Amino acid sequence: MRLRNRDGTAVDAVPFLVVTAMAGLVCFSFGPIYAIAIGLSGPAVFGLPTVACLAAVAVAYHRLVYTAHPELRGELSPEQRIKGLLYAALVGAAVLVALSLPLLVR
């Protein structure tokens, strides 16, 4: 089944699937530990990461499928690709550090 944007144009599903899988991995690897660290217990330990994962999937769907314009895609220069990868790595490292801070502080 091909994913289609709001205009009915077919959209590549791979970026959406990758972002969704990464969101699930991050939410369910950090979520329960983080919830226990802030004092939650019971169903909230898995409910909070589930809600966060569903929110991330909804945002990814809206950004990468629903409002996508595949006809506007073009080739990027190598400088732009490296710059984008560098920014993504910096943001990813900052998010991981921010998620780890509550586990280090008592």
TORVORO-789253 format. One record per residue: x, y, z of N, C-alpha, C in turn; residue in three letters. Coordinates in nm, 2 decimals, always signed. Example, Ala and Ser with C-alpha at 12.3 -4.5 7.8 and 13.67 -1.06 7.14 Angstrom:
<pts>
((+1.32, -0.57, +0.78), (+1.23, -0.45, +0.78), (+1.32, -0.33, +0.78), ALA)
((+1.28, -0.22, +0.71), (+1.37, -0.11, +0.71), (+1.29, +0.00, +0.79), SER)
</pts>
This chain:
<pts>
((+0.08, -0.12, +0.00), (+0.00, +0.00, +0.00), (+0.09, +0.12, +0.00), MET)
((+0.06, +0.22, -0.09), (+0.14, +0.34, -0.10), (+0.07, +0.45, -0.01), ARG)
((+0.16, +0.52, +0.06), (+0.10, +0.63, +0.14), (+0.08, +0.75, +0.04), LEU)
((-0.03, +0.82, +0.07), (-0.06, +0.93, -0.02), (-0.08, +1.06, +0.06), ARG)
((-0.03, +1.17, +0.01), (-0.05, +1.30, +0.08), (-0.19, +1.35, +0.06), ASN)
((-0.21, +1.47, +0.11), (-0.35, +1.53, +0.11), (-0.40, +1.56, -0.03), ARG)
((-0.31, +1.56, -0.13), (-0.35, +1.59, -0.27), (-0.37, +1.46, -0.35), ASP)
((-0.34, +1.34, -0.28), (-0.35, +1.21, -0.35), (-0.23, +1.16, -0.42), GLY)
((-0.12, +1.24, -0.41), (+0.01, +1.20, -0.47), (+0.08, +1.09, -0.38), THR)
((+0.13, +0.99, -0.45), (+0.21, +0.89, -0.37), (+0.33, +0.95, -0.31), ALA)
((+0.36, +0.91, -0.18), (+0.47, +0.95, -0.10), (+0.55, +0.83, -0.06), VAL)
((+0.69, +0.85, -0.06), (+0.78, +0.75, -0.02), (+0.75, +0.72, +0.13), ASP)
((+0.73, +0.59, +0.16), (+0.70, +0.55, +0.30), (+0.82, +0.53, +0.39), ALA)
((+0.94, +0.52, +0.33), (+1.06, +0.49, +0.41), (+1.09, +0.59, +0.51), VAL)
((+1.10, +0.72, +0.48), (+1.13, +0.82, +0.59), (+1.03, +0.81, +0.71), PRO)
((+0.90, +0.80, +0.67), (+0.80, +0.79, +0.78), (+0.82, +0.67, +0.87), PHE)
((+0.85, +0.55, +0.80), (+0.87, +0.43, +0.88), (+1.00, +0.44, +0.97), LEU)
((+1.10, +0.50, +0.92), (+1.23, +0.51, +0.99), (+1.20, +0.60, +1.11), VAL)
((+1.14, +0.72, +1.09), (+1.12, +0.81, +1.20), (+1.02, +0.75, +1.31), VAL)
((+0.92, +0.67, +1.26), (+0.83, +0.61, +1.35), (+0.90, +0.50, +1.44), THR)
((+0.99, +0.42, +1.37), (+1.06, +0.32, +1.44), (+1.16, +0.38, +1.54), ALA)
((+1.23, +0.49, +1.51), (+1.32, +0.56, +1.60), (+1.24, +0.62, +1.72), MET)
((+1.12, +0.67, +1.69), (+1.04, +0.73, +1.80), (+1.00, +0.62, +1.90), ALA)
((+0.96, +0.50, +1.84), (+0.93, +0.39, +1.93), (+1.04, +0.35, +2.01), GLY)
((+1.16, +0.33, +1.95), (+1.28, +0.29, +2.02), (+1.31, +0.39, +2.14), LEU)
((+1.32, +0.52, +2.11), (+1.35, +0.62, +2.21), (+1.25, +0.62, +2.32), VAL)
((+1.12, +0.62, +2.28), (+1.01, +0.63, +2.38), (+1.01, +0.51, +2.48), CYS)
((+1.03, +0.40, +2.42), (+1.02, +0.28, +2.51), (+1.15, +0.23, +2.57), PHE)
((+1.26, +0.29, +2.53), (+1.39, +0.26, +2.60), (+1.41, +0.36, +2.71), SER)
((+1.37, +0.49, +2.69), (+1.39, +0.59, +2.80), (+1.26, +0.61, +2.88), PHE)
((+1.15, +0.59, +2.82), (+1.02, +0.63, +2.88), (+1.00, +0.56, +3.02), GLY)
((+1.00, +0.43, +3.03), (+0.97, +0.36, +3.15), (+1.07, +0.40, +3.26), PRO)
((+1.20, +0.40, +3.23), (+1.30, +0.43, +3.33), (+1.28, +0.58, +3.38), ILE)
((+1.25, +0.67, +3.28), (+1.23, +0.81, +3.31), (+1.11, +0.82, +3.40), TYR)
((+1.00, +0.75, +3.37), (+0.88, +0.76, +3.45), (+0.90, +0.71, +3.59), ALA)
((+0.97, +0.60, +3.61), (+1.00, +0.55, +3.74), (+1.09, +0.65, +3.82), ILE)
((+1.19, +0.71, +3.75), (+1.28, +0.81, +3.81), (+1.20, +0.93, +3.86), ALA)
((+1.09, +0.97, +3.80), (+1.02, +1.09, +3.85), (+0.91, +1.05, +3.94), ILE)
((+0.90, +0.92, +3.98), (+0.80, +0.87, +4.08), (+0.67, +0.81, +4.03), GLY)
((+0.66, +0.79, +3.91), (+0.53, +0.72, +3.86), (+0.54, +0.57, +3.88), LEU)
((+0.42, +0.51, +3.89), (+0.42, +0.36, +3.90), (+0.29, +0.31, +3.83), SER)
((+0.28, +0.18, +3.82), (+0.17, +0.12, +3.76), (+0.16, +0.14, +3.61), GLY)
((+0.04, +0.15, +3.56), (+0.02, +0.17, +3.42), (+0.08, +0.30, +3.36), PRO)
((+0.10, +0.40, +3.44), (+0.16, +0.52, +3.39), (+0.30, +0.50, +3.34), ALA)
((+0.37, +0.40, +3.39), (+0.51, +0.37, +3.35), (+0.51, +0.34, +3.20), VAL)
((+0.42, +0.27, +3.15), (+0.41, +0.24, +3.01), (+0.31, +0.33, +2.93), PHE)
((+0.22, +0.39, +3.00), (+0.12, +0.48, +2.94), (+0.18, +0.61, +2.89), GLY)
((+0.27, +0.66, +2.97), (+0.34, +0.79, +2.93), (+0.42, +0.77, +2.81), LEU)
((+0.51, +0.67, +2.80), (+0.58, +0.65, +2.67), (+0.50, +0.62, +2.55), PRO)
((+0.39, +0.55, +2.58), (+0.29, +0.52, +2.47), (+0.23, +0.64, +2.41), THR)
((+0.19, +0.73, +2.50), (+0.13, +0.86, +2.45), (+0.24, +0.94, +2.38), VAL)
((+0.36, +0.95, +2.43), (+0.47, +1.02, +2.37), (+0.50, +0.96, +2.23), ALA)
((+0.50, +0.83, +2.22), (+0.53, +0.76, +2.09), (+0.41, +0.79, +1.99), CYS)
((+0.29, +0.78, +2.03), (+0.18, +0.81, +1.94), (+0.18, +0.96, +1.90), LEU)
((+0.22, +1.05, +1.99), (+0.23, +1.19, +1.95), (+0.34, +1.21, +1.84), ALA)
((+0.45, +1.14, +1.86), (+0.56, +1.15, +1.77), (+0.52, +1.09, +1.63), ALA)
((+0.45, +0.98, +1.63), (+0.40, +0.92, +1.51), (+0.31, +1.01, +1.44), VAL)
((+0.22, +1.08, +1.51), (+0.12, +1.17, +1.45), (+0.19, +1.29, +1.39), ALA)
((+0.29, +1.34, +1.46), (+0.37, +1.46, +1.40), (+0.45, +1.41, +1.28), VAL)
((+0.51, +1.29, +1.28), (+0.58, +1.24, +1.17), (+0.49, +1.22, +1.05), ALA)
((+0.37, +1.16, +1.07), (+0.28, +1.14, +0.96), (+0.24, +1.27, +0.90), TYR)
((+0.21, +1.37, +0.98), (+0.17, +1.50, +0.93), (+0.28, +1.57, +0.85), HIS)
((+0.40, +1.56, +0.90), (+0.52, +1.62, +0.83), (+0.57, +1.55, +0.71), ARG)
((+0.58, +1.41, +0.72), (+0.64, +1.33, +0.62), (+0.55, +1.27, +0.52), LEU)
((+0.42, +1.27, +0.55), (+0.32, +1.21, +0.46), (+0.21, +1.31, +0.42), VAL)
((+0.14, +1.35, +0.51), (+0.02, +1.44, +0.48), (+0.05, +1.56, +0.41), TYR)
((+0.16, +1.64, +0.45), (+0.19, +1.77, +0.39), (+0.31, +1.76, +0.30), THR)
((+0.35, +1.64, +0.26), (+0.47, +1.62, +0.18), (+0.44, +1.66, +0.03), ALA)
((+0.54, +1.71, -0.03), (+0.54, +1.75, -0.17), (+0.65, +1.69, -0.25), HIS)
((+0.63, +1.56, -0.29), (+0.74, +1.49, -0.36), (+0.79, +1.55, -0.49), PRO)
((+0.70, +1.63, -0.55), (+0.74, +1.69, -0.68), (+0.84, +1.81, -0.66), GLU)
((+0.85, +1.86, -0.54), (+0.95, +1.97, -0.51), (+1.09, +1.92, -0.47), LEU)
((+1.10, +1.79, -0.46), (+1.23, +1.74, -0.42), (+1.34, +1.75, -0.52), ARG)
((+1.46, +1.79, -0.48), (+1.57, +1.80, -0.57), (+1.69, +1.75, -0.51), GLY)
((+1.80, +1.75, -0.58), (+1.93, +1.70, -0.53), (+1.99, +1.81, -0.44), GLU)
((+2.05, +1.78, -0.33), (+2.11, +1.87, -0.24), (+2.26, +1.86, -0.26), LEU)
((+2.33, +1.97, -0.24), (+2.48, +1.97, -0.26), (+2.54, +1.90, -0.14), SER)
((+2.66, +1.84, -0.15), (+2.72, +1.77, -0.04), (+2.74, +1.86, +0.08), PRO)
((+2.76, +1.99, +0.06), (+2.78, +2.07, +0.18), (+2.65, +2.08, +0.26), GLU)
((+2.54, +2.09, +0.19), (+2.41, +2.09, +0.26), (+2.38, +1.96, +0.33), GLN)
((+2.41, +1.85, +0.27), (+2.39, +1.72, +0.33), (+2.47, +1.71, +0.46), ARG)
((+2.60, +1.74, +0.45), (+2.69, +1.73, +0.57), (+2.64, +1.82, +0.68), ILE)
((+2.60, +1.94, +0.64), (+2.55, +2.04, +0.74), (+2.42, +1.98, +0.81), LYS)
((+2.33, +1.93, +0.73), (+2.21, +1.87, +0.79), (+2.24, +1.75, +0.88), GLY)
((+2.34, +1.67, +0.84), (+2.38, +1.55, +0.93), (+2.44, +1.60, +1.06), LEU)
((+2.52, +1.71, +1.05), (+2.59, +1.76, +1.17), (+2.48, +1.82, +1.26), LEU)
((+2.39, +1.89, +1.21), (+2.28, +1.95, +1.30), (+2.20, +1.84, +1.36), TYR)
((+2.16, +1.73, +1.28), (+2.08, +1.62, +1.33), (+2.16, +1.55, +1.44), ALA)
((+2.29, +1.53, +1.42), (+2.37, +1.46, +1.53), (+2.38, +1.55, +1.65), ALA)
((+2.39, +1.68, +1.64), (+2.40, +1.76, +1.76), (+2.26, +1.76, +1.83), LEU)
((+2.15, +1.77, +1.76), (+2.02, +1.77, +1.82), (+2.00, +1.64, +1.89), VAL)
((+2.03, +1.53, +1.82), (+2.02, +1.39, +1.88), (+2.10, +1.38, +2.01), GLY)
((+2.22, +1.42, +2.01), (+2.31, +1.41, +2.13), (+2.25, +1.50, +2.24), ALA)
((+2.20, +1.62, +2.21), (+2.14, +1.70, +2.31), (+2.02, +1.64, +2.37), ALA)
((+1.93, +1.58, +2.29), (+1.81, +1.51, +2.34), (+1.85, +1.39, +2.43), VAL)
((+1.95, +1.31, +2.39), (+1.99, +1.20, +2.47), (+2.05, +1.25, +2.61), LEU)
((+2.13, +1.35, +2.60), (+2.18, +1.41, +2.73), (+2.07, +1.46, +2.82), VAL)
((+1.97, +1.53, +2.76), (+1.86, +1.58, +2.83), (+1.77, +1.47, +2.89), ALA)
((+1.76, +1.36, +2.82), (+1.68, +1.25, +2.88), (+1.76, +1.18, +2.98), LEU)
((+1.89, +1.18, +2.98), (+1.97, +1.11, +3.08), (+1.99, +1.19, +3.21), SER)
((+1.97, +1.33, +3.21), (+1.99, +1.41, +3.33), (+1.91, +1.37, +3.45), LEU)
((+1.78, +1.34, +3.43), (+1.70, +1.31, +3.55), (+1.75, +1.18, +3.62), PRO)
((+1.81, +1.09, +3.54), (+1.86, +0.96, +3.59), (+1.99, +0.98, +3.67), LEU)
((+2.06, +1.09, +3.65), (+2.19, +1.11, +3.72), (+2.17, +1.20, +3.84), LEU)
((+2.07, +1.28, +3.85), (+2.04, +1.37, +3.96), (+1.95, +1.31, +4.06), VAL)
((+1.98, +1.32, +4.18), (+1.89, +1.26, +4.29), (+1.83, +1.37, +4.37), ARG)
</pts>
